[in-house]
Amino acid sequence: MDVDLPCPICAAPTMTPGDIVGRSPGVKFKSSGPGLLGDLTGTLITRGIFNHSARALRCDACGTVVVPAPDRQ
């Protein structure tokens, strides 16, 4: 993923490409707290069967992480 994207929080000029990693059932985005079903619900942002990953960009200046939509990776 070669993207020249300034940080949306601190406006640093570049972000470092990398991966977010996790294990089953995968890393998900939830708009609220864990709830009764914990991490079983939400929008899946990783791919994989046993070890999950998602392409991401991280700002070296402030630590903000940006995860582009899967069809943009």
Protein Blocks (a to p, Z undefined) as FASTA:
>chain_A
ZZddddfklopabdcddddddddebjaddfbdfbjnlmmgccdfbecjklgcddddddfk
nopacdddfklZZ
